[in-house]
Amino acid sequence: MKLERQDAALYMSANWRFELPATLEDALMKGITLYFVTEVEINQERWYVYNQRVAQAERHVRLFYQPLTRRWRVNISPQPFNVSGLGMSLGQSYDSIDEAMGAVHRLVQFRIANAADYNPDAKQTISINFKLDLKQLPRPLQIGAAGQSDWNISFSKTQRLELTP
């Protein structure tokens, strides 16, 4: 994970490493769309009261298979995807699931905060959560996926906010 300050913003680059379970790959081949979300939060530590949230950012990724063209599609958006399909997102097609998962794993120049939010003199921490968003799955799958470990892809990390020069 790399944090850097450019112009008037803080950016994060990272590369998540995880294997997609066979159950999820099978669901994708059957036309189920998977949604992943990355949540980033910067907090300033305070000794007298709860930590203060300084900044928050989200990145939503939609992964699905198009059987007619035999292509994998990845859409990236700063907000959750609507059922209607309206909204703005960046989409790209891939020939294989490995290439598409590479786009899901990769986080490049993700804007997480304004530069004014970063105070080098204060103790600030950054919390990163990455997960498979079960809330955006079809209802029958939400119920069935609740107790299965294959559908639980998530990890989080919290560390002191230090920028690379």
C-alpha positions in Angstrom: 0.0 0.0 0.0 1.3 3.4 -1.0 0.0 6.8 0.2 1.1 10.0 -1.5 0.2 13.7 -1.6 -0.2 15.2 -5.1 -1.4 18.7 -5.8 -4.4 19.2 -3.5 -5.3 15.6 -2.6 -4.1 12.4 -0.9 -4.0 9.3 -3.1 -3.7 5.7 -2.3 -2.4 2.8 -4.5 -2.6 -0.8 -3.4 -2.7 -4.3 -4.8 -5.0 -6.7 -2.9 -4.2 -10.4 -3.2 -6.9 -13.0 -2.8 -8.2 -16.0 -4.7 -11.8 -16.1 -5.9 -13.4 -19.3 -4.4 -14.8 -21.8 -6.9 -18.3 -21.2 -5.6 -18.1 -17.5 -6.6 -16.5 -18.3 -9.9 -19.3 -20.7 -10.6 -21.9 -18.0 -9.7 -20.2 -15.6 -12.1 -20.4 -18.2 -14.9 -24.2 -18.5 -14.2 -24.8 -14.8 -14.7 -24.6 -13.6 -11.1 -22.9 -10.2 -10.7 -20.4 -9.7 -7.8 -19.9 -6.4 -6.1 -16.8 -5.4 -4.2 -16.4 -2.3 -2.1 -13.3 -0.6 -0.7 -13.9 1.8 2.2 -11.1 4.2 3.4 -11.4 6.3 6.5 -8.9 8.7 8.0 -9.3 9.5 11.7 -7.5 11.9 14.0 -6.8 10.5 17.4 -8.0 12.5 20.4 -7.3 11.6 24.0 -10.4 13.3 25.5 -13.2 12.0 23.3 -13.7 9.6 20.4 -11.5 9.9 17.4 -12.6 12.5 14.8 -13.3 11.3 11.3 -11.3 13.6 8.9 -12.1 12.0 5.6 -13.9 9.1 4.1 -13.9 7.6 0.6 -15.5 4.5 -1.2 -14.7 2.6 -4.4 -17.3 0.2 -5.7 -16.4 -2.5 -8.3 -18.9 -4.6 -10.2 -17.7 -7.8 -11.9 -19.8 -9.9 -14.3 -19.5 -12.3 -17.2 -21.2 -11.7 -20.5 -21.8 -15.2 -22.0 -22.7 -14.1 -25.5 -19.4 -12.3 -26.1 -17.5 -14.6 -23.6 -16.0 -11.4 -22.0 -15.6 -10.3 -18.4 -16.7 -6.8 -17.5 -15.5 -4.7 -14.7 -17.1 -1.4 -13.7 -15.6 1.0 -11.1 -17.6 3.7 -9.4 -17.3 6.0 -6.4 -20.8 5.2 -5.3 -23.0 2.1 -5.1 -24.4 0.8 -8.3 -28.2 1.4 -8.9 -30.5 -1.3 -10.1 -31.6 1.0 -12.9 -28.0 1.1 -14.2 -28.0 4.9 -14.1 -25.0 6.7 -12.7 -21.4 7.2 -13.7 -18.9 4.4 -13.8 -15.7 3.4 -15.6 -16.1 0.1 -17.4 -13.7 -2.2 -19.1 -13.9 -5.6 -20.8 -11.4 -8.5 -20.4 -10.9 -11.8 -22.1 -10.3 -13.9 -19.0 -11.3 -14.0 -15.4 -7.7 -13.6 -14.4 -7.4 -10.3 -16.2 -10.7 -9.1 -14.8 -9.7 -10.1 -11.2 -6.4 -8.1 -11.8 -8.5 -5.0 -12.2 -10.5 -5.9 -9.0 -7.2 -6.4 -7.1 -5.6 -3.2 -8.3 -6.2 0.2 -6.8 -4.3 3.0 -8.5 -4.3 6.7 -7.6 -7.5 6.4 -5.6 -8.3 9.8 -4.2 -9.0 9.4 -0.5 -8.9 13.0 0.9 -8.2 16.6 0.3 -4.6 17.6 1.1 -5.9 20.1 3.7 -7.3 17.1 5.7 -3.8 15.8 6.3 -2.1 17.2 9.3 1.5 15.9 9.7 1.6 17.1 13.4 -1.5 15.2 14.5 -1.8 11.5 15.1 -3.9 10.3 12.2 -4.8 6.7 11.3 -6.0 5.3 8.1 -8.5 2.3 8.1 -9.0 0.3 4.9 -11.8 -2.3 4.5 -12.2 -4.4 1.4 -15.2 -6.8 1.1 -17.6 -8.6 -1.2 -20.8 -6.5 -0.9 -23.5 -9.1 -0.1 -26.2 -6.4 0.1 -26.1 -5.9 -3.6 -26.6 -9.6 -4.5 -30.0 -10.8 -5.5 -32.2 -11.5 -2.4 -32.2 -15.3 -2.6 -28.4 -15.3 -2.7 -28.2 -12.9 0.3 -30.1 -15.4 2.4 -28.1 -18.4 1.2 -24.7 -16.7 1.3 -25.1 -15.6 4.9 -23.7 -18.7 6.5 -21.2 -19.8 3.9 -17.5 -19.0 4.2 -17.0 -19.0 0.4 -19.1 -15.8 0.2 -17.1 -14.1 2.9 -14.3 -12.2 1.2 -13.2 -9.3 3.4 -10.1 -7.9 5.0 -9.2 -4.7 6.8 -6.1 -2.8 7.8 -5.5 0.1 10.1 -2.2 1.9 10.4 -0.7 5.3 11.2 -1.1 7.7 8.3 2.4 8.4 6.9 2.9 9.7 3.3 5.7 8.7 1.0 7.6 11.7 -0.3 
